[in-house]
Amino acid sequence: MNVPALRSPNAALVLDLLRTAGETGISRLELAERTGLTPQAVSKITARLRSEGLATEAGHRASTGGKPRTVLRLVPTAGYAVGVHLDRDELTTLLTDLAGTVVARRTRALDLGAGAGPVLDAVAEEVRGLLTAGSAARVQAGPDVRPDAGPDARPDARPDARPDPGPDARAAGLNCVPGPDSAPAAGPAPDPAPVLGVGVAMPGPLDHRAGVPGRVTGFPEWEGHPVREELARRLGLPVVLDKDTNAAALGLAVRPAAPGSFAYVHLGTGLGAGLVLGGAPLRGDRTGAGELGHQTVQLDGPPCGCGGRGCLEVLCLAAVARGDDAGAARILGAGAANVVRLLDIDEVLLGGRLVLAAPEVFAGGVREVLDGLGLTAPVRVAGERDAVAEGAAWLILAPVFGT
């Protein structure tokens, strides 16, 4: 798959419409109508996508006149991405196809306080194990490459591919994007479809652009560690680092019919929010947007690990610890109300392990607070168990679709 060929915004736009159309597909005429491109431009783009193994025919659809329209769809098995959720006490890794469908998953206990070296050792080990386990699926469910698509139809025909990642990565099954001089594998078995990269989501604060954590609450030893650079070197794959809440919000934002603006409020080992405005994640210049957990809501409240007092996070977690989920929900509602008033968002989406343990209590409690303040933004639980890890995979996939 020639991903650099998709740097054209128009090609990415067409590919994204193929993705959101799902298995039913979409015709070239509909693509032209929805993109504003000419039919000739759409035909040229879709021909290239088909030659790259990214799109294929999905049948025909009756038209109002003339011959039936050919319907095209995305080929999800044309590429894969790894999502990593590096939490304070647990590590989840998963492999998704190009449409974001999870095809393999691993999880293990982890102590973020063990230090960057041992923790990143564990991340690299889990990713290698994941890709080794998932390599058979990537071969068996390989891309729908048409036999008449020409020499560029192979997803690994990439003239600009990176150099071989080295023997350690190859041993772990990571040589899935061959270099320009790679020869086809001997025998009838096809090569695995390419893994485009690894998205890593962890607690903030952090610098998304630089790929380094800041002073993670309770774990100051992570500050400034080159997480992205170190993992990319170990794995031989591109790595993107972002906050856990931003990743989850991105994964929700790319779903069909997602609200245009929302706050994803995550209550798990910590508390934070991922913000989406106008369909795009709001990170801020320093990736500091969405630090909801460190809003001060009680001036004389208990001390927080961030250095403040009476923070939303410390109050919420304390309420949960004493078995008062309803009280935690009301505290969470106060924070959500502040976000709704400040940004006038369309919806509040809740997630995280503590919310998922009592979804009705938290959704009802937050909704009650907003209703009492005359705020009409709907509230619902939307974050599944692996929302952060799946969103982390979208850190890699989203640029392919121009999102």
Steps between C-alpha positions, in 0.01 A plus 500: 500500500652829390397721790699804380283498189211590731655830604265656248214644706254399231615138504476490880151652484382235255656224707327628813163494323568141398577422865184658639287335229587161648435170326213641292742728320448818303487581128734733313209733429423525873867561571501787251185649650627481858854625431423764238762343272436438133403146394827482305703586810311244707559231236872574500523489880298180536707331229813580697343377825405175331848455358640546850267232637313752714166487320306233316163450333207423730243421229260718304214731589198585287506847347221728385611457142763315303710210627524415873762688697808316624533525878841518666604424858809520716720192534550492879766229481729717287678626811516480877588713799598430861335683789664509843329618820771557757303549821629546854443134590426317176626467143264424211618445143280426203525462124237655274439489130471808282137553605591489868359152565693319773652171380732419793534618861733450797493638853720469808550660839759778509636755746565835333711586804752228413678755281520573130759232419316195637160630387612562142664155502156360580332710229747383235461139612121518486496663156735235364285226648187661359641520149633147515156375602328722244727424205299193396181705495671765289598236244170310502294819477735670258396784270244451225747557218345465158706281266471762226597793722853516367844487664414764760213296638717328761460684831873463562602665171635809672791672325548729800475237774726529801815288529471156655443548876771249588532142626338559840188649346492234228514228763196658661304504176541874447646490149152548365582807288789384278772729378543596134739215430292229664434198284164321504484210743559159348206264475130558454430675833437874462684754710319641802320827437703795627488637853502876463617589848439496875281751683575535871259663745599572860401733783593864457617758505725440202628669185331336201728670246827414674384153605601539865298487825483789744460469876250215505305529826660261749778401257734800459788276389341478153543870432695564180569134420515448117223239492415538132861498383599204717206281398547583132863392527412177680213403271618627162157655441364856511365591845254773601457598867194677640296531818264215578194726494597657166542157344163379624331818377659456156374142482149622576521795260577284194188290545219563252240744637729614783396834653686800359612619841519305823698437816609147574532485880713207618499379860736210563831504684480877447256753362528700180315609189555478128345790311372494142389825335386520141574130458870540590679429828596811697843440652627853550845627406659310790257202507358650817133518400262270687679485836158480662618301798705791628227760507480634855144457624567525875748770605572343839475143372746214540844524336539355151807336349517784249588744778157660522217454749137399456550373144214321329711185464596461866141567613348256249744219576455550875123468462537177302748364756247542780228331292309817413458466124201733502706769669783448252247537217380834638859625529564384144182681394633827644810468284300403192273801554803730499610356165150534349476864612848583378489335157126462423557139390232278348537199728680355803633146452616300801751216521775342707501194721327664797219634281461162329473331840186706576388656170143585599611664824757722330291589195199576719701702752672715239173552313325605820762768569477638145119498508501685830709775343279527192765346272349291223807314369417126489704265720574138416757229563691448177845378595530121478763305693769555238398849388846643574695220330272510195537877488877457518487292182309788339798726572662300219194442280341845505764674283442237228142626478589868538338522844 
